[in-house]
Every structure is written in C-alpha cells, then in structure tokens.
Amino acid sequence: FKHIPLYKFDEAIQNNDKEFLEQEFKNKIVYIGATVVAMSDIKTTPLSLHFPGVEIHTTFLNNIIDNNLIQKTPVFVDVVVAILFSVGIFALIFYNNSVLVSNFAILGLFIAYFVFATLLMQFGNVWIGVIFPYFSGIATYLMCYILKYLLKSKDCHLSVYVLYTLFHLFVIPFLQ
C-alpha cells in the first residue's frame, strides 16, 4: 500500500489536479486515518511498538487480497514435535556420559527449533507451536535426570520407593 499525506490530497483537490487524483486513486481501495501519535490511534504489533491503527487495517485487507494469511499447523504436528523433542532429549541424556555436552546439545536443540519456527513464520506464514514442545521437552529433561541419577544411586530400593512415591503424588492425581 502507499501512504499519501493529507496535504498532498488537499492540494490536488484545491488545484483540481485530475491527473494526480486518477493516478493515485483510480481503481484503488482508500483508507483514511490518522498516523500521528497524538491522535491515540497507535497500536503495538509484534513488529513495531508504534503502528498506526489504519495501517493495521490496510495490512489486513492487503493480506486477504494477496491470499497471504497465516496458517496454523494442526495440533497433531505439535504433538509429533513434542514426542520428537522428548525422544531426542532422552537419547542425549541417557546415551551421553558428559552432562555438559548433553546440556549444550539440548540447549542447541531448543534454539534450533525456535529459529526454525521463526523462519517458518517469517518466510512461509506457517505458525508452528513452540510452547507445548518446549514444556514437554523441559518435563522430559527433568524426569530423565531424576531417573538417571536415581538409577545410578547405590540404594536401588530407595530409588524404586522414590519413583513409586513420585508416580502416586503427581501422575495418578493428574489422570483422575
């Protein structure tokens, strides 16, 4: 879309400049609105702290005309990503002897997924879930380390008792 200041439009009307008016307005959709902060029609968007309300409407209409709408992935995709996150974190924790290496690899996994989701949104207008896979990844991370260190403890009976207690405290009430 093109922003035309009000004074140029006013000059064209005053001077009866039909060429300017036809060039700028013929077969066009026109939105008229204030773009100054003092008019209180300034909104916050993900891309700008100060975005005129009229430009939000024009962007919306332009996206509809260009068929450039954001598409949300199905919940199934979020679940599959969460499962892949959990399996990857499990493998990194249990099949890697270095805690430091596995933690940095897991952090890299989280960062890579965030960059992937951001690029997918920016260039493909596809919104893939981030929060659900992150929460499931964090829960898997915590449970895997608890399990790993309980299994490595010298008193195996205590480990089984702690796992049994944790299961009955947190999992059973959640399922009911």
Order of alpha helices (4+ residues) and beta strands (2+ residues): alpha-alpha-beta-beta-alpha-beta-alpha-alpha-beta-alpha-alpha-alpha
